[in-house]
Amino acid sequence: MLLVFLCNSSTFAATGPDTLRVRPNLEELFIEPRFYSVLEDPSAQLTLTDVQQPIHAAAFERGDKVPTSMEHPGAAYWLRLVVRAEGSLAQHWYYELFDSHLNDITYFPATDGGRNSIHTGADQPLTSRRFPYKNFLFRLSLEPNQTQVFYLRLRSNSKTSFLSRLRTEQMLAEHFQAEYGLLGGFYGILLIMVIYNLCLYVFIGEQTYLRYVLYVLSSSLIFLSEDGLGFQYLWPDYPTLNQIIIAGSPILLLLTFSYYARQFLDAPQRLPHYDPWVRAVVLLSVAALLLDAIWLNSGWGFWLYLLPYSMIYYLAIRIWQRGFRPAGYFLLAHAMVAVSVGFLILRKIGIDTFTNTATVYSMNAAFVVEVVVLSYALGEKIKGIKDLTIRAQEKVVKQLRKKHLAQDRLVEQLKRNQELKDQLNTELESLVALRTEELRRQSDTISAQNRELLQANGLLALQSAAIEKLNTDLQRDLQEAKTARVLSKEVNFGEFSQIYPDKEACLTYLANLKWADTFQCRKCGHEKYCDGREPHSRRCTRCRYVESATAYTLLQKCKFSIIKAFYAVFLIYTHKGSYTSQELSRVLDLRQGTCWSFSQKVTEAMRRRRQAPDFDDNEDWTHILLDATGFAEEEGIEADKSVVASSSGKKVVL
C-alpha cells in the first residue's frame, strides 16, 4: 500500500524534472529524492546569497544523482525545493521533515531574500520553532499559478536522510489526531505496566518485577527521545539534556535489559559458568559506549551493542533448550524488538531503503507485543514453581508413608520379642527420637513450600484484581461512549435522560460549565464565594450577592423542566435550527407557543455563537448554554419599561 501511495503521489506531484506541482484536489505529497536539489557545503560557511550565485547554483545536484542522506556528519547540506501552485489553493500547505534529531536547520521562505528565515533545530529550544511539534514543520507561502523556490540549510552530527512530506492543514490535523492518539495509548500501556509491576514488587518482594520496571522506564526514555515527544512536552527548554538522553538512553537500556533478563532466566543458577561472562561483557560494553559518547564521538558506537545483546539471546536459547519454557516466550517477545532495532540501526547509518511509517513505529508495536508475551511468560513461570512445589509435597508424603510402614513393622517386631522389651527399650527410645527429629525437619520443609505456594496464590489474586479493574474501566468507557454519543448525534429522550437523569444532574453540569475557570462576582468582581441556599448557587463573600446556576445563561427564567430544556437545546442545535416547534411540542409534551418562543431564543444564541471569534465547527451543543446576550436584552427592555413608567407618573403597560 505504501508503494502504491508513493507511485500515485509521484504521478500527481510533478511533471517537470524537479518541480513539485500542487493542486486544489491534492492533500499531501511524499517528496521523492528526485525532486530535491542538493548542495553539500563541507565548510558550513556558505550563506543564502552565496548558494544563489551562479557558481554554486549550478553545483546543485538532483536527489536521484546523489546520496539521499547526510553522508558527512558536521557538513552543511542545502536543499532547494521548487513548488508550483496550479490554481487557487483553498488550504495552506506545510513542509514536514521526519527526522527530529537534525541539529541545525535554517528555513528560507521564497522571494524574501532570507529576511524572514527561521532558525531552529535539535540544538535549539522548542520555542525556536514556529509550530511546537515533535518534527520540524514549516509553512509554505504559495501563490496561485506561481512557481516559488524554497531553501533549507541542514546540519546533523549523525548520518540521516532528507525524508519529508508536504501536507495541507486539514490532512496535517488528521495526522496529528491519529498519531498522538496511538502514541498516547502506547505510553498509557507502558505506564500501566510500570505501576502494575511496581505494586507486585512492593507486595511480593520479587526483584524480577523491580528489574522489569527499570527496563520499561529505560525503554520509555528511548521512545521519548526517538519520536521527539520528550523534547516537545518534558524538557522543551533544555536541548542539551535532550542530546544527553538521546545518547545515554540506549546505554541505560542495555544495562537494565541485561539486569532484568539474567534474573528472569535464572541465569546464575541454570548457567553458572556462562553468566559471569555475560555480565562482564555488558559492563565493558557500557564503559566503551560511555567513552565513545563523551570523548570519541565516532558515530559507530551502536556496533558495540551487538555483542552483549547476542550473548543474552544465546543465553536465553541455551536455557530454553534445557527445558525452561519461559525462556521460549522471552525469545518470542524480543524477536520483533530485535527486528525493529535493526531498522533503527539502518536509519542511524543513513540507509533509508526500509524507512517508512511501519518501520519507524515498529519498535512501539514490538514493545506492546513484548509486554503481552512476557506477562504470559510470568504466569508460566509461576505455574512451573507451583508444579515443583506439588511434586515436592508428593515426594514428602511418600516418604512419610514409608516411615509409617517401617514403624508398623517395628511394632510387630516388638510384639514378637516381648521378652526382650526391657533390654531393647533404651535403643527404641533413641531410634524414635531420631526419627521424630527427621519428621520435624520434613515438616519444616513442607511449611516453607506452603509459604511459597501462598505467595504464588497471592500473585494470582493480584492478577485477578487487575482483571476486575480492567472490567470496571471497560464499564466506565462504555458509559463515556454513551455520553460521547449524546454529544455527537441525535438520540431519543429516554437515552438522553440516562445521561441527565434529573434536575440535580443538569444543574451540576451547568454549574461546572459556567464556573469552569473561576468564580467572579458580577456586582463587585470578588472571586471568593460560598454556597447559596439554592442548589448549586454561589454567594459572594464580600457583597453577599447570590447567583444561581441558571443565571446569565440560556436557561434563565425557563418556564418548563430543565431536563426538557437541555433536550430541546440539543435537538435544535443538532438540526442546525431547523427543528420545528410542532415537532418539539410533540416530543417534549409542551405547548407549541412555549416551544416556538424557546426555539427562537436558542436559534438567536446559535447565530451569535457562529459570529463569535472563537467559534469552531466541531464544537458540541453545550457551548451555547452559556449564552447570556438574550437575557441582557430582556433586562434592557425591562429597564426601559421602568423609565417610561417613572416619567409618566402612572402605570404603563408595554
N, C-alpha and C positions, 0 to 999 in steps of 0.2 A: 504493500500500500504506500509506503514511503517513497519507493522508486517511482511508482505511477504518479504520485503527487509532484515529485521533483520534475518528472518529464513534462507534466502539464504546466507546471509553473514556468519552466523554461520556454515552452511553446507560447504561452500568453505574455511572457515577460518582455521579450525583446525580439526584434527582427534585425537590428543592427549588430555590428561586431562587438561593441562594448557598451551599448546604451540600454538601460532599463526603461521600459515603457509601462506606465501605469495608466489604467483606465478606470472610469467610474464603477464598472461592474466587477473589478478585482478587489480583494480584501487583504491578501498577503502574498508575498513573493519570497521564495528562498533564493538567496543570491549565490549563484554558482561561481566557481573560480574564474570562468571566462569573462565575467562581467567586471572583474577588478582590473585596475591598472596599478601595478606595484612598483615602488621605487625603494630600494634599500639604501639607507644612509648609515654606513658604519661609524662615521664620526659623530653622528647625532647632533650636528651643528647647523643643518640646513633649516631655513625658515620658509614660510609660505611664499614669500616673494622670490626666494631662490628656486624653489621647485617649479614655479610658474615661468621661469626663464626658459627660453627655447632649448638651451643645452641640457637642462635637467628634465624639461617636459618631454623631450624626445627619448629620454632614458627610461621612462615608464614602460614596463612590460606587462602584458596581459597575464591574468592569473593562470591561463591554461598553458603558458610557456615557462613559468617559474614555479618553484615550490609554493604550495598554498599554506605554508606555515612559517613562523619565525624561526629560521634555522640557526640564527646567531643571536643568542640572548645578550641584551645590552645595547644592540644596534637599534636605530630608529627605522621604522617602516612607514612609508607614505602610501596611503590608499587613495586613489582617485575614482570617484563614483559618478557616472553620468546618468542622470534621470530625466526623462521627458514625460510631462503630464499631457496626455491626449484628451482634450475636452475639459469641461469644468468638473472638478472633484468635489464631491459632497462631504467628504471627511478629510481630516488631516492624516498624513502618513508619518510613521515613525520608523527610525532605523535602530535595530537592536543588535548589539554584539553579545554572543552567547557566553564567552569566557569572562567570568567576573574577577579573574586574577591578573588582568593586564595592569602593569604598574603605573603607566603614564599614558594618558590619552588626551589629545587636543583635537577638537572638532571645529572645522571652519565652515560656517554656512556659506551658501552660494552668493556671489555678487556683492559682498560687503568688505572684501579685502582683508578679512581677518579681524575686523574691528569688534565683532560680536562673537569671537571664538569662545569655546567652552573648554576649560582645562580641568580634567578630573583624572581618576584612576584609582587603583587599589592603594597607592601610597598617599592618597588624599582623603580627608574626612568625607563622610557621606553627604555633608552639606554642600560639597563642591559639585554635586550632580544636580542637574535641573529637575530631574524626577527621582525621588527617593526609592529606587527599585534595586533589587539584588543584582541585576545585569545592567549594562550601560545602555541607556536609551536616549536618543536624540530625535528632535522633531525636524522634519524636512519642510522647508518653506517653498512649496511648489506653486508655480503659477500656471494657469491654463494655457495649453498649447505652447509651452516653452520648454527648452532643454537647459538644465542647470547642472553645474559641476560642483561636487562637494569633496572636500579633502579631509582626511583623518591622518593624524600622526600617532603611531602606536609604538610603545616600547615595553618589553617584558623581560624579566630576569630568568624566564624559563621558556622552553620551546612551546609554542601554542599555535593555534590556527586562526584564520580570519573568518570563521563561520559566522554568518549573520543572516538577518531576515528583515524585510520591510512589511509592516503591518499597518492597517487602518486603526483608528482609535476604537472602533466597535470590536474588531477582532482582537485587539490588544486587551480590552476589558474582559472579553470572554476567556481569553487565555489566562489572564490573572486569576479569574474566579476558579477555573478548573485546576490550575497549577497550585495555587495556595490552598485550595480545599484538600487536595490529595496530600500535600506536604503537611498540612495541619493534622490530618488523620494519621499520617506516618509518625509524626513526633508525639501525637497522643498515645499511640501504641507503645512507643519507647518509654514514655513517662509512666504508663500503667505497669509495664514490666519492671521498671526500676522500683516503684513503690511496692509492688506485689512481692518481689524477691527480697526487698529490704525488710518487709514485715515478716517474711518467712525466716530470715536470718535472726531477727530480734526474738521471735518466739521459739525457734528450734535451736539456734546457735550453730547451725551447719555453715562452715566457711565457704562452701561452694556457692551459696547464694550471694554472699558479700562479694566474692570474686566476680560473679556474673554481673552484679550491679556496676562494679568498676569497669568491666568490659563494655557494658551498654553505654555508660556515660562517656567513655573514650570514643566509642563509635559515634555517639551523638555529636561530639566535637568535630569528628571527621566530616559528617554530613553537613553540619552548620558551616564549616569552612569551605566545603566544596560547592554547595549550592548558593552561598552568599547570604543566607538568611541570618547567620550570626552577626555579620557586619551590618546588615540592614537594621536589625532590631536590638541586638545585645550590646555591641561595642561600636556604634557608628562613628564616634569621635576619636577612636584610637586605632588608626591604620597600622601603627607599629605592632600593637597587640594582635591585630588580625594576621599580620605576616608571621608572628611568632606561633600563633595557633595553627596556621596553615603548615608551617614547617615542623612543629612539635607534636601535633595530634597523631600523625601516623606512627611516630616513635612510641608515644604513650599507648596507642592501640596494640602494637606488637608486645609491649611489656605486659599489659593487662590480659591480652589474649593468651599468652603463654602461661601466665599466672593462673588463669581460670581453667585452661584446657588440661593442664597437668593434674589439677585437683579433681576435675570431672572424670578423667580417665583412670584415676588412681594409679598414675604412672610410677610414683616412688615404690609402691607395693608390687605392682604387676611387672614392671621392667626396671628393677633397681640398678642395673648396670648401665642402661641406656639413658635413663632420666637425668643423671648429672651432666652428661654431655649436652643434652638439650638445654638445660638451664645455663651452662657455661656459654654456649653459642649465642643464646638470646642476649645475655648480658654483654658479651663482646660486640654483638651487632648493634645494640643500643648505644654503647660507648662510641663505636665508629660512626654511627648516624649523627650523634650529637656533635662529634668533631667535624664532620662534613658540613652540618648545618650552621655551625658557629664560625668556623675558620676557613675551611677549604672551599665550600660552595661550588663543588664540581658539577653539580647537575645530574650526576649518575648515582646518587645515593640510594635510589629506590632498588637498585640491583642487590643491595645488602639485605633486603627483606626476603629474598628468595630462599636463602639457605635456612634461616630459622623456621620460616613457615613450612618449608619442605620437610624438615626434621619433625615438626609437630604432626604433620599429616602422616608421615611414615610411622610415628609413634602410635597414632590412632589406628592405622592399618594393622600393625603388629598386635595390638591389644584386641582388636576385633577378631583377628584370626585365632586368638586364643579362647574365643567363646564369650567375650564380654559384649552383649548385644547393644547396650547404649553407645558403644563406640561406632557401630554402624550408623546409627542415627546422627551421631556427631559428624561423620564423614558426609552423609547426605545433606545435613544442614549447611555445611560450609562449602559444598560443591559449587552452588550458584554464587556464593561470595567470592570464591576463587576466580570464577569466570568474570564477574564484574570488576574485580581488582585488575584482571588482565586488560580489560577495556580502559581502565583508568591509567595503567602504565603506558598503553599505546597513545593516549591523549597527552601524557606528560612528555613523551619523547617526540611529539609532533606528528604522529601518524593518525590522521583523521578519517581513514577509509571507513571505519566502522562507527564513526561518531554520528549518532542521531538521538532522538528523544528516548528511544528504548534503551540504548546503551548508557546514556548519561544517567538515567534514573534506575539502571538495572541493580545497582547496589542497594537502593532503598527497597526494591521489591525482594531482593535476595535476603536482606536482613529480616524482613517480615516473615518470610518462609523459615528462616533460621529460628526465629522466636517460637514459631508454632512447633517445629520439629523438635527443638531442644526441650520444650515443655513436655512433649510426649516422651522424650528420652528420659527425662527426670522421673516420670511416672514408671517407666520400665525399670529404672534403677531401684526405685523404692519397692517395686514388686519383686525384684530379684533379692533384695535384702529380706523381704518378708518370707520368700520361699526358703532362703537359707536358714532363717530362724525356725520355721516349721520343721525342716529336716533335722535340725539340731535337737529340737524338742522330741521328735520321734526317736532319735537315737538314744536320748536320755531315758525315755520311757522303756525302751527295750533293755537297756542296762539295768533299770530298776526291776524289771520282771525277772531278769536273770538272777539278781541279788535275792529276790524273794524266793525263787526256786531253790537257790543254794541254802537259804535259811530253813526252808521246809525239810530239805534233806538232812540238815544238821539236827533239826528237832527229832526226826525219825531215828537218826543215829544215836541221839541222846536217850531215846526210849529203849533202844536195844541194849544200850550199855548203861543201864540204870545202876548197875553195881559199881561202875567206875565214876559215878557222878561226883563224889567228893574229891577224887583225885584230879578230875578234869575241870572242876568249877572255876579255878583261877584262870586257866588257859582260855576257857569260853568267855569269861568277862572281858579279858583283854581283846579277844577277837571281835566281840560285839562292839566295844568302844571304838576300835579301829574302823570298823565298817560304818558305824554311826557318823564318825567324822567325815568319811568319804561321801556318805549321803548328804551331809550338811554342805560340803563343797559343791556337790552336784546341784543341790537346791539353790545355792547362791548363783550358780551359773544360769539356772533356769530363770531366777528373778531378774538377772541382768538382761537376759534375752527378752523377757517380758517387757522390761522398761524400753528397750529398743523398739519393740513392737508397738508400744503405746505412743512413742514418738512418731512412728510411721503412720499410725492411725490419726494422730493429731494433724499431720501434714495433709492426709486425705480430707479431714474435716475442714481445714483451711481452704482446700480446693473447692469443696462443696459450698462453703460460704462465698467464695469468689463467683461460683456459678450462679448462686442465688442473687448476688449483687448485680451480675450481668442481666439476669431476668428482670430485676427491678428497673435497671436502666432502660431495658427494652420497653417495659410498660410506660415509663416516662417519655421515651422517644415517640411511642405511639400517640400519647396524649399531645405531645408537642406537634406531631404531624397533623393531628386533627385540628389543632389551633391554627397551624400554618394553612390548612385547607380553608378555614373560615376567612383568613386574611387574604387569600388569593383568588377564590371564586365563589360563586353563589351556592348557598346551602339553604335548606328549609328552616323554618322557625324552630322546629324541635331540635335539630342538630346545633343551631345557633345557641339555644338555651342551655345546652350542655356546657358550653364554654362560658357563658354569662348566665348562670342559673337563677340569680335573684338580684334584687336591688343592691344588696351589700356588695356583691361581686362587681357590679357595674360602677358603683361609687368608688370602690377600691381602685379599679383600673383607671377611672377618670382622674382621681386624685394623684395617683402615681404619674400619670401622663402630664398633668397640669403642673405639678411641682417637681418634675424630674430633676431639674438643675438645682434650684434653691427656692426658698420662700422669701418674698419681699412684699411688705405691706403696701397696699395701693393708696393708703391715706398718708402715711408718714415715711414710707420707704424702709422701715426697720426690718431686719432679717431674722429676729428671734420670735418664736411663736410657741403656743401650747395648744392642746386640743380644745375645740369648742364643744358646746353642748350637743349640737347636731353631729351625726356620724360623719367622720372624715372631714369635718370643718376645722379651720385653724384660726386662732385668736392671737392678734398681735400683743406682745407683752408690754409694749410701750403705750399705744393709744387705745388698746382693748377693742380694736376693730375686728369683727368676725367676718370671715369669708368662707362660704360653703364650697363644696367640691364642684357644684354646677355653676357657680357664679362666674360671670365673664366667659362662658363657654356657649357652645351652640345649643346646649340643653337647658339654659337658664329659662325659668318661667314655663317649662314644658308642662302641658296640661294632662298628659297621659303617662303610662308606665315608662320608666326609664329603660327597661329591657326592650319594650317595643320601639322606643325612640332609637336605641342602638341599632336594632334590626332594620328600622326604616332608613337610617343613615347608610347602613351597609348596602341595602338594596339599591337606593338611589345612586350611590357612588359607583357600585359595580356596573350599573346600567348607564353610567355617564349622564345621569339626569333625565333619562327618557322613560323612567318608570312612572306610569300613570297614577293619578290619585285614586281612580276607581279600583285598580288592581291592588294598590296599597291599602285601601279601605277594606277590601275583601280579605287580604292576608292578615291584617292586624286587628280586624273586627272593630274598626273605629269609624266615626262619621267621615263622609267624603270631604266635607268642608274643613275639618281638622286636618285631614291628610293633605289636602291641597295647600293649606297655609304652611304646614311644616315642610312640604316638598319645595315650596318657593324659597323658604328660609335656607334649606340645605343646598338648593341649586345656586343661590347667590353666594353662599360660602364656598362652594366649589369654584365658581367663577373667580372670586377674589383669590383663592388659593392658586389657581393657574397663573394669575398675574404676579404672584409673589416671586421675588428674585431667587429664592432657594427651592423653587418647585422642581420636583423630579417625577418623570413619567412613571417610574416604577414604585413610587411610594404607596403605602397602603391607605385604607379609608379612614383610619383613626386620626390622620393629621388634621382633618377639618373639624374634629370635635372641639379643638381649642380656638375656633374662630369666634371672636367677640365683637366683630365690627357691627353685625346686625344689632346686637344689644346696645352698643354705643349709639347707633342711630335712634333706637327706641327711646333711650334716655334723653337724647336731644329733643325728640318730639314732645316728650312729657315736660321737659323744661320750657319749651315754647308755649305749651298749654298754660303752665303756671304763670308765665309772664303776661299772657293775654288776659288771664283771669284777674291778676292783680291790677293791671292797668285799667280795666273796665269797671272795677269795683263791684262786680257781681259775677255769679257763676256762669261760665260759658262752656258749652259742650261742643267739641270739635269732632 
